[in-house]
Amino acid sequence: MKPTKYQINKTIAEVVNKLERLGENPVDNFPEKEGLQEVQAILKEGRTRYSSISKLKTRQARAMALLAVDYVNGGCSAHSLMSFK
């Protein structure tokens, strides 16, 4: 089942919290930061296609983005999306 706007907004807040905990240094945890930033963009824009994912630099970021699109389409839960590391 596709997530509601409320559920998406709650998940975006979790993504923002994770990004804040990672800190400001762009080198530290780059793959996770790149992925979280893309997840945030996917959720805000409500993207339902995988087309932009191949442009990401790291495998981890691409995997996170794939899960985000699956989440928007109702293919996975918020728990699954936020369980990555």
C-alpha positions, -999 to +999 in steps of 0.1 A: +000+000+000+013+035-009+023+057+021+001+086+030+014+122+029+016+121+067+038+089+066+060+104+039+065+136+059+073+116+090+099+096+070+114+128+056+118+140+092+137+108+101+160+113+070+167+149+081+176+137+116+200+111+102+216+137+080+221+161+110+236+133+131+262+126+103+276+161+106+287+187+081+320+173+068+312+162+032+340+135+032+329+116+063+302+090+055+299+103+019+279+073+005+254+075+033+250+113+030+246+111-007+220+084-003+201+103+024+201+135+004+187+116-026+161+098-005+150+132+009+146+146-027+127+115-039+103+117-010+097+154-013+091+152-050+071+119-049+093+103-076+080+070-087+106+061-113+142+050-111+155+071-139+178+095-120+193+069-097+221+059-120+236+094-117+245+088-081+282+082-074+281+054-048+265+020-048+251+026-013+234+058-024+219+041-054+206+012-032+191+038-008+174+057-036+160+024-051+144+017-017+130+053-015+113+049-049+099+015-038+086+031-006+068+059-026+053+032-048+042+011-018+068-016-024+085-014+009+079+000+044+093+030+060+111+007+084+128-011+055+138+022+040+153+036+072+171+004+082+200+010+058+236+017+070 
